[in-house]
C-alpha cells in the first residue's frame, strides 16, 4: 500500500481540494478520474507520493461520457 495525495487544481492552478488516500502501489488513476468527476471546477489532479509528483491527470484526458473505457 502507498499513500497518495491528490490535489484538485482549478483553472488558475490553485488547489481547490486535497484528498489523501492509501491505495495499492500505482493504483491512483482511477481515484484521480473519480475526483475529476466529483469536482467539476477542477481542470487537473496532481498526484503526489511523499515529496514526489507522480502524475498530473488532466480533465481533457478523460474519455467523453458514454464512451467505453
C-alpha positions as CSV (number, residue, x, y, z in Angstrom):
1,X,0.0,0.0,0.0
2,X,1.1,3.5,-0.7
3,X,-0.2,6.9,0.5
4,X,-1.1,9.3,-2.3
5,X,-2.0,13.0,-2.1
6,X,-4.4,14.2,-4.7
7,X,-4.6,18.0,-5.4
8,X,-7.6,19.1,-7.4
9,X,-6.4,22.2,-9.3
10,X,-8.8,24.8,-10.6
11,X,-8.2,26.7,-13.9
12,X,-5.9,29.2,-12.0
13,X,-3.7,26.3,-10.7
14,X,-4.9,26.8,-7.2
15,X,-5.6,23.6,-5.2
16,X,-9.4,23.8,-4.5
17,X,-9.4,20.4,-2.7
18,X,-6.9,17.9,-1.4
19,X,-7.5,14.2,-0.8
20,X,-5.1,11.8,1.0
21,X,-5.8,8.1,0.3
22,X,-3.9,4.9,0.8
23,X,-4.1,2.7,-2.3
24,X,-2.3,-0.3,-3.8
25,X,1.0,0.8,-5.3
26,X,0.5,2.5,-8.7
27,X,-3.4,2.3,-8.4
28,X,-4.0,6.1,-8.5
29,X,-5.5,6.8,-11.9
30,X,-9.0,5.5,-11.1
31,X,-9.2,7.7,-8.0
32,X,-7.9,10.8,-9.9
33,X,-10.6,10.3,-12.5
34,X,-13.2,9.9,-9.8
35,X,-12.1,13.2,-8.2
36,X,-12.4,14.9,-11.6
37,X,-16.0,13.7,-11.8
38,X,-16.7,14.9,-8.3
39,X,-15.1,18.3,-8.7
40,X,-16.5,19.9,-11.8
41,X,-14.3,23.0,-11.5
42,X,-11.1,21.0,-11.4
43,X,-9.0,21.2,-14.6
44,X,-6.5,18.6,-13.4
45,X,-5.4,16.4,-10.5
46,X,-1.8,16.4,-9.3
47,X,-0.9,13.0,-7.7
48,X,1.8,13.1,-5.1
49,X,3.6,10.3,-3.2
50,X,5.5,11.7,-0.3
51,X,7.6,14.5,-1.9
52,X,7.4,13.2,-5.5
53,X,5.0,14.4,-8.1
54,X,3.8,11.1,-9.6
55,X,1.4,12.3,-12.4
56,X,-0.8,15.1,-13.5
57,X,-4.2,13.8,-14.7
58,X,-5.8,16.5,-17.0
59,X,-9.6,16.7,-17.5
60,X,-9.0,16.6,-21.2
61,X,-7.6,13.1,-20.9
62,X,-10.9,11.7,-19.8
63,X,-13.0,9.9,-22.4
64,X,-16.3,11.6,-23.3
65,X,-19.3,10.4,-21.3
66,X,-20.9,7.3,-22.8
67,X,-17.6,6.0,-24.4
68,X,-16.4,2.6,-23.5
69,X,-13.2,2.5,-21.4
